[in-house]
C-alpha cells in the first residue's frame, strides 16, 4: 500500500472512464497487470538454471457494477458481440481510484479493450438482493499512474441519485408460454463469453487482439408444478417426438423492472430457444414444500436492449 506523509492511501470510490469521459461507478475492480513471461533455459555446467523474460502479457480487467453505470458502458457491452465493425468492439478507457474526498489517487489506463465476459445475476422472486453485473475485458496494453490528482467535479449519473435495482423485480416472456412464465420463481445467472486471438505486430512487444467466437449460455428457469404443463408439452413435442427444427424454436425476453414493476430498466432478448430438459425437483413425502420444475433451454443468440429508455440519455 502506498504511503504519503506517513498516512496510507485508502480507496473510497472507483469509477470507469471511456474516451476521457466519466462513464459510471464500479463496486470493485481487479486485473490489468503487465506480466513478463519467465523462460527457464537448460541447466549448464554450473548446475544453475538460467532464466530470462520473453513475451509481455497484460491480464484481463474485471469489474463489478450496479445501477450507477452510464449508457456508454452499456453500449460497449451491447456492441461487443453484435457490431459489424471491430472498431466499435474495441474501447479505450481508464479505471480511476479516488479517496473519500473524491481526489484522484491512481488510474489504470488501457488501450483497445475487448469484452470477453459479461455476467448477469440470478433473478429470484423471493430474493431481496441488489442487481449487480460483472464484466471482464482484455486490453492490448495498460499503464499504471499513481499520483494525487484533482478533485472530481460535477458527475453525471451520481451514485447518490441511483435507486437500488432488485433481482426479484423481473419478468420472463417466451412465445406461446407467457401465462406459465408469469409464475417463474427463478432465472439462473447468465454469463456471455467471447474469445479473442492475438496477432503479433512487427517489432512491437504488444499484441493486437481480435474477437472470435461468442458463447451464449443456456436459459434455465424454475416453474411451480401447478403451471408447468405448457413447458412439459413443448418438451414432449420438441425432444421426445423430435419436432425440433428452427420453426419450432422460440424467442423470448427477460426484463429487469423498476420497484413498482411498471417500467423496464433493462431487457435481454433471446433468439432461437430450444428446450432440451424439463425435470421435477426432488420431492419428499409429507413435506409442506411446493413442487417445482426446472426447465433448461439452449439459446443461439442473445441481445441487450432498452438503454436509452432506462437512463434517459439522448
Helices and strands as residue ranges (DSSP letters): E 3-4, E 7-8, E 13-18, E 21-26, E 28-31, E 34-40, E 51-58, E 61-65, H 71-79, G 86-88, E 91-98, E 104-120, E 123-124, E 133-138, E 141-146, G 159-161, E 170-174, H 178-181, E 184-187, E 190-200, E 207-215, E 219-224, G 225-227, H 229-235, I 236-240, G 246-248, E 250-257, E 264-280, E 292-305, H 307-311
